[in-house]
Amino acid sequence: MRRVVILLAMAIFYMIINLNIPASVKFFAAVVELGVVGEWLRKEYKFDGEYGLFLIKSRKGINKINEVALRYERILKFFADVSVAVAFGLASFLIINWRPAKERAAIVALGFFVMLLISLFVSPYALDVILSTVGIKGIEETFTGEVNLVYPVMLFLSGFCGFISYSLLAHGVTVVSALYTMLTTGVQQEVHEGATLLLPGINLPFLEGILALALILVVHEGAHGLLTRIARVRLLSSGLVFFGFIPVGAFVEPDEKHLAQRSIKEQERVLAAGTGANFFASILLLLIFLALVFLTSDFYKEGVVWFGFLQFIYRFLGLAFALNFVVAVVNLLPVPFFDGYRMLELVVGKKIAQPLSIALLIALILNFLPAIF
């Protein structure tokens, strides 16, 4: 009986996402259907969760994390330190003071190389995917800004944390200037929103978007889990997150009180690892995407029966590498609930991090405003 219900739910879901109706209505209908199915599955199998979301917990995930963390401890610590360098640029030389000066210089240099690779190779492709999918121009302005030396200098001095913070503030000032001009002179300047929500079914392909976001969470949380165990902090649980019958991510639950008592070095590594993993995943997925396009280019001419499946894979890989990049950069914003805030707070203290986070929250709201007017 359970299998029949699940198969029926899948069939209804497939019908919904293929209906010729507005995207917002389709999104709402799919969410309601998945929510109802998720609640039934949660109660039927007695899973933890609520509102259609439920967790499938397993010790196997923790055991695997422990095994990998133990085997590759030195490599993972090095990876986390490079991730700090990518996050904070030249400033990271002062942050990763737990290493000798020569090692720090080498790590910062490698961080510069990774930033250059991401900026010149991943970023243009990722923004093309996002712009063609979401269809707003302001995001490109937020990430790239005008062609001047300020942005590369910010990236060099303070990594992607400083880069995205400055970009958001700069576009926020542009929005305020346009609003002031409109209110005082009545002249309305064309200003695009610099931020938007990415929602499967609304401005992202539904199924491909969900799977890409799920992959992002698996990569991000897995990296956090590995460095948490290297810091000798206990993982309370791990597993998969489902909404309805669709996996939407993974989770690791560390002992937060124990983690907060660890050294700044260990906390920085845990926090940086998630974003670093998303950056490296974006590079790897882009290479796979380009290789697949190259290897299957003749299929356009020959007309393969299963070309529809290939298109699905293209969309999934394209969104996966693009969203890994976007999520990695945005997660470095020093605002509450983002890793960037906790990373900055560990370095400069709450008295400096908190006012900066308030300013950036205001700038973030300003970046959304043009979409309303």
N, C-alpha and C positions, 0 to 999 in steps of 0.2 A: 504493500500500500504506500509506504514511504517513497519508494522509487517512482511509482506512478505519479504521485503528487509533484515530485521534483522534475520529472520529465515534462509534465503538463505546465509547470511554472516556466521551464525553459522555452517551451513552445510559445507560450503567451508573451514572454519577454521578446522573443525573436519577432513576433508579429508586431509588437509595439515599436521596436526600433526601425522597422521597415515601413511603418505607416507614413503616408504623405500628409503630415500635419506640421504645424510650426514647431521649431526645435524646443522652445520653452515648454510647450504642452507635452511633447514627447518625453522630455526630461522629467517632468512632473509625474507623468503616468508610469514611467519606468521605475522611478524612485519609490512610488507608492507600491507598485507590484513587488519590487525587491524587498521593501520594508515588511510587507505582509508575509511574504515567503520566509524572510529571515526570522521574524518573530515566531512563526510556526516551527521552523527548524530548531530555534533556540529552546523552545519549550519542549519539543518532541525529544530532543537529544540531551536536554538539561545542560546546555552550554552557558557560560558566563557571557553577559552582554545586555544590550537593551536597544529598543527602537530599530530592530532589524539587523543591527550589528551584533556579531557574536565572535567569541574567541575559541579557537581550537588549540589547547595548550599541549605541549609535549616536552618530555625530558630529553628527547633525542636532539632537539635543537640546542639545548644548553650543553649537552655532552659533546656535540660536534664543535660548538664554539670553544669549549674548554680544550679540546684536542688541537684545534687549529691555533689557538692562542699560545698554547704551550710549545708547539712545534715551530712556529714562526715568530716567536716573541721579538727577537732583535729586528727582523725585517719590518714588523708591524709598528714597532716604536719609531723606526726611521721613517716609515711612511707617514705616521702621525705628525712627526716633526716637520717633514716637508709640507704637509697639509697646513700647519701653522704658518709656514713661510708663504704659501700661496694665499692664505687668508690675510696676512698682515704685511707682506712685502719686506722692504728693508727694515722696518720696525721690528720684525721678528728676530733680528739679530740680538736685540736686547731682551726679547721675551724668552727665547729658548736658551736661557743662561745656565741651564743644567748641563750643557755640553761645552767642551773646550772651544776656544775661539776659532781654531782652524776648522773644526767640524761644523761649527755654526756657519762660518763663511761658505763652506761647501754646500750645506743644506740650503742656505739663502740663495746661492747661485743656482742650484737645481730648482728651487722654487721659482726663480725668475724665468728659467727655461720653460717650466710647466705653464706659467702665466702667459708667456709669449706664445706657446703652442695653442693654448686655449683661446687667446685673444685673436690670433691670426688665422687659426684653422677651424676651431669648433664654433666660436661665437658667430661668424658670418653665416655659416650654414644653419645654426640653431635659430638665429633671428629671422632668417628667410622662412624657415618652417613655421615659426610662431606667427610672423606677420601674415603669411599666406593662409594660415589656419584661423587665427583670431581676427585679422583684418583691421588692426589699429596701428597707427603710425607712431604714436607717442612712446610706445615701449622702446622702439629703436632709439628715440631721442634720449630716453632715460638711461639706456645702456651705453650709448655711444656719444651723445651730445654733439655739439658743434665740433668741427675739425680744428682743434687747437691743442696746445701742449699741456693744458691743465689735466686732462684725463689720463694720458700716459704717465705724467708725473705722479698723479695720485695713485695710480696702479703700482708704480715703481716704489713709492715711499710707504704706502699703507696697504698694498695688496687689494684683493677684491672687496674686502670689508670697507676700506676707505673709498674705493672706486664707486661702489654702488651707493654708499652713503652720500658722497658728494653729488653723484648724478641725480639722486632723488631730491636733494636739497636744491640743486640748480634748476631742475624742472619745476619744483614747487615755487621758486621765486618767479619763474616765467609765468606760471598760472596766476600768481598774485598780481603781477604787473598787468596781465591781460584783464583781470577783474577790475583793477583800479582804473585802467583806461576806459573800460566799458561803463563804469559807474560815474566817472567824472566827465567824459566827453561823449558817451553814447556810441563810440566806435567799437565794434566787436572784432577783436583779432582772432584769427584762426589758431587755436591751441588744442593739440590732441592730448587725450589722457595719457599719462605716463605709467599707469598701472591698471591692471584689470584682473578679475578672478578668472581662473581657467577651470571651466566646468565641463566634464564629459556630457555630451548631449546638447549643450548650449553653444559653446564655441570650440569644442573639441569633438572629434568622432567618438561616439559613446563607448563602444567596446574597446577600441584601440586605446582611447584615453584612460579608461579604468585600468587596463593591463599595464600601460606605461607608468601610471602613478603607483600601481602596486609594486612594480619592479624597483622604482625609486625608493620606496619604503623598505623593501627587502635589503637593498644595497646599503642604505643609510643606517638602518637599525642594526644590521649585521656588523657593520664597522664599529658602531658604538659598543655593541656587545663584546666584540673581540678585545678592544682596548679597556673595557671595564674589567674583564677577567685578568688582563695583564696587570691592571692596577690592584689586583687581589681583592676586588669588590665582588660580593656575591650577586649572582643573578637570581632573582626570585622566580621568574617564569619566562617562557618564550613560546612563540607559536605563530599561527596565522590569523589574520583578521578577515572575516567574511561579511559582506552585505548581501543578504539573500543567499543565492548560491554562487556568487561571484567573489573570488578572493581579491581583496582591495589592499592588502599589505601584510606586513609581518611586524612583530614587536618583540622587544626584549625589555624586561622590567628589572632594572638594577635596584639595589638597596641604596636609595637616594641619600639617606642619612649617613651611611657609611662612606659613600662617594664624596659627600661634602666635607668629610674629615680628612680626605686624602690630600696630598701636596698639590700645589698649583700646577706643577709639571704634569702630574697624572690626570688632573681634571682637564687641563688644556688639551692633552692628547686624546682623551675620550671625546671631548666636544668637537675637536678639529677633524677627527677620523670620519665622522658621518659625512660632512661636506666634502672632504677630500675624496672619499669613495665615490660620491656623485660626480665630481669633476673627472676622475679617472674613468668612471663608467661612461661618461659622455664621450670621451676620446675613443674608447674601445668600441662603443656602439656605432659611432660615426664611421669608423674604419670598416666595421661589418656591413653597415648600410651601403657605403660606397662600393665595397667589394661585391655585394649582392647585385647592385644596380649594374655594375660592369659585367658580371658573369651572366646576367639574364637580359642584357640589352637586345639580343637577337630575337627574344620572345615577342617584342613589340611588332616585329616585321612578320614573324611566322604565325602569330596568333595561336597561342596555346590554350587548350580547354580550361586549364586551372589557373589562367591568368588572374582571375578575380581573387584567388587565394594569395597570389604574389602581391597584388595591390594591397591586400590586408597586411601582409608582412612589411611592405614598404612603409605604410602609414604607421604601423606599430613601432618599427625601428626608428623612423624619422621623429616621431613624438618622444620615444624613449630617450634618444640622445639629446634632443633639444630641451626636454623638460628636466633631465638630469642636470644640464648646464644651468638652466634658469633657477631651479630649486636650490642648487648649490650656491649660486650668487646671492639670491634673495635671503637664504637662510643665514648669511653672514651679516645681514643688517642688524645693528645693535639695538634691537627693539625687544620688549618683553615677549617671551615664549619662543624666541628664535635663539639658536645656538650662538649667534654673533654677540648677543647681549651678554650672555654668561661668560663668553670668552673675553670680552672687553672688560667686564666687571672684575674678573680675576686679575687683570693686568693693571688697571688704573683705579680700581675701587668704585664703590657705589656712588660716592659724591660727584664723580665726573661722569660715570656711565649713565646715571639716571637722568640728569638734565639733557644729555645728548639724545637719549632714547625718546624723551618727550618731544624734542625738536624734530626728530626723524618721524615720529608718529604723526605729527602735524603735517609734515611734508608728504607723508604717504597718503593722508586724507586729501591733501591738495592735488596730488597726482591723479586721484580718482575723479575729482570734481568735473573736469571737462566732459566726461561721459554723461553727466546729469543735465548740463546746459545745452 
